Amino acid sequence: MYFTDRGIEELEERRGTEQISVSWLAERLRDFVDEHPAAEGTVDSLASWLARLEDDDELDELSGAGEDAADADSGDDGG
């Protein structure tokens, strides 16, 4: 487990059964950046990644890459 997984696990344990809107999430991300300006680039990257996630999956399916591309992305980089 990576160190950052602790926060992810806490989020899942505390709020894993809740359903939220993307608008609510966007507001919380803005609030977080307001409190932690140094994290702006990381939060922006995460938001962009989440926004494009489904588009990438659809493109992979159309190109026939599908699972092969996902497996390559999740490969072990030795770390």
Backbone bond lengths (Angstrom), bond angles and torsions (degrees), N, CA, C in turn:
res aa  C-N    CA-C-N  psi(-1)  N-CA   C-N-CA  omega(-1)  CA-C   N-CA-C  phi
1 M - - - 1.456 - - 1.523 108.54 -
2 Y 1.334 115.27 134.79 1.450 120.63 174.87 1.517 108.82 -77.00
3 F 1.342 116.59 155.16 1.453 121.18 178.99 1.527 110.57 -56.44
4 T 1.341 117.36 -40.61 1.461 120.75 -177.69 1.520 112.45 -67.19
5 D 1.316 118.12 -18.37 1.458 120.71 178.07 1.521 112.37 -63.46
6 R 1.317 117.03 -22.63 1.471 119.05 -179.60 1.515 111.32 -60.15
7 G 1.318 116.35 -45.36 1.464 120.29 178.55 1.506 112.04 -65.77
8 I 1.323 115.82 -39.28 1.465 120.58 178.41 1.521 109.82 -64.49
9 E 1.313 116.98 -43.02 1.464 120.13 178.46 1.522 111.29 -64.86
10 E 1.339 117.60 -39.76 1.461 120.11 177.54 1.526 110.34 -62.82
11 L 1.326 116.47 -42.75 1.460 120.59 177.90 1.525 111.14 -59.40
12 E 1.320 115.50 -45.74 1.461 119.76 -179.37 1.524 111.48 -65.27
13 E 1.332 117.54 -40.81 1.462 120.93 -179.69 1.520 111.77 -66.92
14 R 1.333 117.33 -43.51 1.457 121.14 -175.45 1.525 112.95 -79.91
15 R 1.338 117.05 -35.54 1.458 119.72 -171.40 1.524 113.79 -128.21
16 G 1.318 116.57 12.34 1.456 120.95 -174.29 1.508 115.49 -61.57
17 T 1.311 118.28 -22.49 1.469 120.61 -179.31 1.528 112.49 -95.24
18 E 1.341 117.21 -6.84 1.461 120.67 -177.83 1.523 111.35 -81.01
19 Q 1.316 115.05 153.16 1.457 121.33 171.88 1.522 106.83 -115.01
20 I 1.332 115.82 133.76 1.458 120.90 -178.39 1.519 109.04 -129.52
21 S 1.317 115.42 162.32 1.463 119.73 175.55 1.522 108.80 -91.14
22 V 1.305 115.21 157.60 1.461 120.28 177.05 1.532 109.03 -65.46
23 S 1.315 117.12 -33.65 1.470 120.65 177.47 1.524 110.93 -62.11
24 W 1.329 116.87 -41.91 1.469 120.69 177.37 1.525 110.07 -62.27
25 L 1.330 116.96 -45.32 1.462 121.08 179.21 1.521 110.70 -61.30
26 A 1.325 117.39 -43.65 1.459 120.93 179.49 1.531 110.82 -59.63
27 E 1.324 117.01 -42.04 1.471 120.36 177.86 1.523 111.75 -62.84
28 R 1.343 116.78 -42.75 1.469 119.90 178.95 1.531 111.17 -64.48
29 L 1.334 116.76 -37.40 1.466 120.05 177.16 1.531 110.21 -64.63
30 R 1.338 117.11 -40.68 1.466 120.22 176.25 1.521 110.96 -62.65
31 D 1.334 116.78 -43.72 1.466 120.74 177.70 1.527 110.77 -59.04
32 F 1.334 116.09 -42.97 1.461 120.79 -179.46 1.529 110.77 -62.22
33 V 1.333 116.69 -44.66 1.468 120.38 179.68 1.523 110.64 -65.36
34 D 1.335 117.52 -36.19 1.464 119.97 176.42 1.523 110.80 -60.17
35 E 1.330 116.68 -38.71 1.470 121.33 -179.79 1.521 113.02 -82.37
36 H 1.333 117.37 -24.97 1.471 122.71 -176.31 1.531 109.50 -134.30
37 P 1.337 117.36 71.97 1.469 120.44 -175.50 1.527 114.07 -57.84
38 A 1.302 118.47 -27.92 1.466 120.91 -179.88 1.524 111.76 -66.15
39 A 1.327 117.40 -19.81 1.464 121.50 -178.86 1.522 112.52 -91.14
40 E 1.331 117.26 5.68 1.465 120.33 -174.68 1.532 112.63 -56.37
41 G 1.319 117.67 -45.67 1.460 120.85 -178.65 1.519 112.37 -63.08
42 T 1.330 116.48 -42.07 1.462 120.86 179.83 1.521 111.05 -66.47
43 V 1.320 116.98 -44.57 1.461 121.04 179.83 1.527 109.70 -64.48
44 D 1.324 117.02 -40.63 1.453 120.42 178.52 1.529 110.98 -63.08
45 S 1.332 116.39 -41.35 1.468 120.30 177.63 1.524 111.23 -63.55
46 L 1.325 116.68 -43.42 1.465 120.73 178.05 1.522 110.75 -61.52
47 A 1.328 116.86 -45.70 1.464 120.53 -179.41 1.535 110.93 -61.71
48 S 1.330 116.68 -43.16 1.467 119.95 178.39 1.517 111.15 -63.94
49 W 1.316 116.33 -41.48 1.468 120.93 179.08 1.520 110.58 -61.93
50 L 1.337 116.66 -45.65 1.461 120.20 178.79 1.525 111.25 -64.57
51 A 1.328 117.18 -39.68 1.455 120.67 -178.87 1.523 111.88 -63.53
52 R 1.317 116.63 -33.62 1.461 121.11 -175.40 1.522 113.45 -98.39
53 L 1.308 118.40 -3.82 1.453 122.84 -173.31 1.519 112.14 -55.67
54 E 1.304 118.38 -51.61 1.462 121.27 -178.54 1.521 110.80 -65.54
55 D 1.334 117.46 -38.59 1.463 120.87 178.75 1.518 110.40 -59.34
56 D 1.332 117.06 -43.29 1.463 121.26 179.54 1.521 111.15 -63.25
57 D 1.339 117.29 -41.08 1.462 121.19 178.95 1.525 110.56 -62.34
58 E 1.333 116.38 -42.24 1.459 120.17 179.15 1.524 111.01 -65.73
59 L 1.333 117.39 -40.48 1.456 120.73 178.51 1.518 110.98 -64.23
60 D 1.339 116.98 -40.13 1.458 120.68 178.01 1.518 110.86 -61.32
61 E 1.340 116.86 -42.42 1.459 120.25 179.71 1.524 111.19 -64.83
62 L 1.328 116.39 -40.83 1.461 120.16 -179.25 1.527 111.69 -66.78
63 S 1.336 116.18 -34.89 1.463 119.27 -177.85 1.521 112.00 -85.72
64 G 1.341 116.92 -6.28 1.450 120.44 -179.58 1.510 113.47 84.81
65 A 1.346 117.87 3.78 1.463 120.78 -178.26 1.525 110.39 -74.74
66 G 1.320 116.94 -44.98 1.461 123.22 176.38 1.502 115.43 39.11
67 E 1.332 116.20 -120.03 1.450 122.44 -175.08 1.522 112.58 -65.36
68 D 1.307 118.01 -33.13 1.454 119.95 -179.34 1.518 111.26 -59.70
69 A 1.342 117.65 -42.77 1.458 120.72 179.38 1.515 110.49 -67.99
70 A 1.332 117.52 -40.02 1.451 120.46 179.63 1.526 110.47 -65.14
71 D 1.314 116.80 -40.33 1.459 119.89 178.39 1.518 111.26 -64.23
72 A 1.310 118.31 -38.45 1.455 121.74 179.79 1.517 110.31 -67.49
73 D 1.333 117.44 -38.39 1.462 121.32 -179.54 1.515 111.87 -67.99
74 S 1.321 118.01 -31.16 1.455 120.70 -175.87 1.523 112.38 -96.02
75 G 1.308 116.75 10.36 1.467 120.58 -177.75 1.523 111.61 -64.86
76 D 1.312 115.79 157.34 1.457 123.15 179.91 1.514 109.42 -76.10
77 D 1.343 115.97 125.02 1.459 119.73 -179.63 1.523 111.58 -97.75
78 G 1.311 116.41 16.09 1.457 121.11 176.80 1.504 114.04 85.74
79 G 1.361 118.44 3.26 1.455 120.55 -175.60 1.446 114.76 -105.34
